[in-house]
Amino acid sequence: MSASVGFTKRQSDDEGASRLLERADYALYEAKEQSRGIAVLFDAGHEALIRSTRAVEQALRGIDSNKELTLAFQPQYDITHNRIVAFEALARWNSDKLGRVPPDVFIRAAERSGLMTSLTPVLLKKALEICAAWPDDIRVAFNLSARDVLSSKAVDRILEIVETSGVAPQRIEFEITETAMLTDFTQALNAIARFKRMGCRIALDDFGSGYTNFGYLNRVRVDTVKIDRSFVLELDQNDRAEKIIKSIIDLAANLGIEHVVEGVETTHELQRLQSAGAKQVQGYLFGKPMPSAEISNYLRQQYEGNLRRREAV
């Protein structure tokens, strides 16, 4: 077992307990986010982040979701059949008050403040309206936060949106992180079962970055594991990363589970992944996140490229 710890120093005698606890809690959150099992000391940089986070949270509470929230879509590519299998929907926020806010900043603020469950329905509706116009063999991958998964009311709302969308549930894949599992495994298991009964697919995101993911595969009915980018980054450093990726791919295949390797950016990385047996990948090498208006042209270019390759053969 290990523990994450957040520390803060008392700067003056007039600092109250609530302020110290807030700082220590923020440092603890940073420790869990960075690596887990480490200690983080609150510093001036964290103080600046707290102030910016407060501004983001305040703007989120007054957000016009339908107007300010949009989506970008990044392709997931089957390298064995040279075709797009899905697009992952990624939230974007152009705030009337703050301008463009980086996704990691506002999603983190929304999750910490509990506002994420009010944003998810808006984003999911937008994603399903857009993917309804895609070919039937292309899925949409949509991220759910731990709060979405662990709230029965939030799950009810998500299922209602899927049911009324007109999109076949089999074309929808919900991506769930380890955080939801660690917080309340029983509730997460119940939510996943409800999504599966509806016919939706489930992906376990950032696979391999946590401690207990392998145990989940024995108890959770997932369709896809998304192999974390951190392994791809290590491919040029040592051979162990390729062996680990191959082991995960083989394990998933033996269990009848698909895989997507995240963060593929170079042809060298792709070659190493092909050697490891990778079949589905995602990353800048195959496409950056794009507005929905660009997807039709992107799909046409992919189709024409595949046609030229077949003719050349």
N, C-alpha and C positions, 0 to 999 in steps of 0.2 A: 504494500500500500504506500501511497505517497500523498503529500498535501501541498496545496498552493497557499501562499501567504501574501497578504498585502500589509505594508507598513507605512506609517507616516510619522514625521517629526513634529513636535509641538513648537511652533515658532515664537509664540508669545503667551503671556499668562491670560490674556483676555480671549483666547480661542476656546470656544465651548466644545462640549463633548460631541454634539451633533456634527459640527464641522470636521472634527477629527475622524469621526466614524465615516463620514461621507468620503473623505480622502482615502482612508484605509480601504473602504469598500471599492473605490475606483481602482486602487492599486491591485486589489485582489482580482477584480475583473480582468485587468491587464495581464496578470499572471496566468489566469486560465486561458485567455485568448492567445498568448504568446507560445506557451509550450506545455503548461501544466507541470505540477510538481516543482515549481520554482518560487522564489520570493522576489517581490517587486517593491521598491521604495518609492513612494510618491514624491514627485519633483515638480519643478516649475513648468516643465513641458506638459505634465498631466493637468496642472492648474489651468493652463491655456486651453487644453482640450475640454475640460469641464465647462469652461465659459462658452466655448463654441457649441458644445453639446446642448447646453441650456438654450442657446439661441435657436438651434435646430428643433429641439423639442417644442419650444414655444411656437415656432412657425408651423410645425406639424399639427399642433392643436387647432390651428385656424386654417388648415389647408383646404383648398377647393380640389378634392381628389380627382374628379373627372376632368378638370381643366389642366391641372399641374402635373399629374402623373402620366407617364408614357412608358412604352416598352421598347426594348431593343431585343433582337433575336440572334443567337449564335448557333450555327449549324453543328449537328453531330453527324459524323461521316462514317459510313461503312467502307473501310478500305479494301475489303475482300470483294465487294460487288460494285465499288466505285459509285456510290449513290448516297444521297442525303436520307437519313432515317428520321431525324427529328430536329427541331429548333428549341433551344432553351430560352425561355422568356426571362428577361432581365429588367428589373425596375429602374426607371430614370425619373428624376424629379427636377423640374425647372420651377423653382419657387418664385412667387410674385414678390416676396420680401427679400429673399437671400440670393436669388439667381440660381444657377445650376449647382446643385449640391451633390458631391460624390456619392455613389450608391452605398459604399461601405459605411459612410458617415451617417446618412439618414436611416438606413436599415438598422444599424446598430442602435441609434437613438430611438427608433420606433419600437424595437424589441425591448430595450431597457425600460421604456416608459409605459409599455403595455398597449401602445397605439397600433401595433402591427396588425392585430386582428380586425381593425377597422379599415386598414389599407388593402389587405389581402382580397376581399370580395371585389373591390373596384378593379384591381389589377387582373384578377382571374377572369372577370367578365370581359375585359379588354382583350386578354390573350385568347380566349375562346372565340370571340367575335372575329378576330383576325385569322386564326387557324382554320376556321370554318371554310375559308376560301382556298385553302391549300389542297393538293392532291390527297386522296384518302389514305395513302400509304405513308404519309409523313405525320409524325406525332408532334405534340407540344409538351415540353418538359417545364414544370412550374414548381418553384421552390416554396415550401411551407416552413414557417418558423416553428420553434418549439411551442410557442403560445397558441398557434393555430392547431397543432396536433393535440395539445393537452387540454383544450377547451371543447367540451361536448357541443356547446352552442356554436362555436366556430366551425366545427366539423359539420353540424347540421346545415349551416349556411353554405359551406363549400359544396356539399352534396346537392343542395337545392339549385345552386348555380349550374352545376354540371348537368343536372336533370333537365333544366329548362333551356340549355344552350343550343341543343340540336346537334352537338358534336358527339360522335360515338365515344363512350367512356374509354374504349380500348386505345383511342388516340391520345389519351391524356395520361401523362406520367408525373406523379407528384414526387418531388425530391425531398427527402427528410434527412436531417443530420443526426449525428450521434447525441447531440445535446438533448433532443427530445426524449431519446431512449434513456439517457442517464437520469433525467429529471423524474420521470414517472413511467417506468417500463410498461406497467399494466395498462395505463390509459393510452399510451402510444400504440400498444399492441391492439387495443380495442379500436382505435381510430383507423389503423391500417386495415384491420379486418373489414371495417365498414366501407372503406374506399375500394377494397378488393371485391366485395359483394356487389358494388355498383358496376364493377368491370374495369375500374381504373388500374393503371400500372403503378408500381412503387419502385423508386430508386433510392438506394442508400448513398448519400452524398459524402464526398471527402473520405472515401473508404481507405483505411490504413493509417489515417492520421491520428486516430485515438487509440484507446487501450483495449476496448472490448468488442470491436466490430466483428471479429471472427465468430464470437459466441452468438451474435445476433442472427447470423445466417442459418443457424440450426433452429431458431425459434420464430423468426419473422419471415413471412412470405414476400420476399422482394423479387422483382423482375430484373433489376439492373444494379450493379455496383459501379460507382464512379470512382476510379482509382485516382488518388490525390496527386496533384501537380508536383508535390514535393519529391516524389520518386522520379519523375521525369527530369527534374533539375539535377538530380544526382547521377544521371546516366553517364555524363562525361567525367565524373569524379572516380567512379569505381564500378566494378562488374556486379556488385551485390544488388544495386538498384534494379538492374535488368532481371536478375534472378528472383527478386521479390515480386516484381511485376508479373513475371511468368508464373510464379507460384499462386498469386491471387487469381490470375486468368484461368489457370488450370483448376483451381478449387471451385471457382464460380461455374466453369463449364461442367464439372462433375456433378454439381448441384442443379444443373439446368438453368443457370442464371447468366444473363448477358452482362457485358461490361462496356464501359466507356472510359478511356484514358484521357484525363483532363490536361490542358495546358500544353499541347503539342505545338511548337512554334518553328521548328527547323526540320529540314529534310533528314539531317543526321539523326535527330531524335526519332523521326518516323521510321527510319531504317532499323534502329535498335529495337523499337517497339514491335516492328514486324517480325524480327528475330525472336522476340519473346512470345509471339503468337497473338498479338493484339489484332482485334477485328474492327472495333469501333473507337473513334477518337474524336476529340474536340479541342479546338485551339486556333490561334491566329493563322497557322499554316493553311487551314481550310476555310477560314472566314472569321473576321472580327464581328462583334455585335453590330447589327444593322437595323435601321428603322424598318417597320413592316412594309413600307412602300417600295423598298429595294428587293424584297424577297422574290417577287415574280421574275425580275430580271436575273437575279442570282441563280434561280432554279433553271431558267432557260439557258444560261451560260454553261451550267453544269451538264445539262442534257446534251447540248451541242458538243461540248468537249468529250463526253463519253461516246457520242456517235462518231466523232472523228477518230477516236482511239480504236473503235471496233472496225472501222473501215480500213485503218492502217494495218490491222492484224490480218 
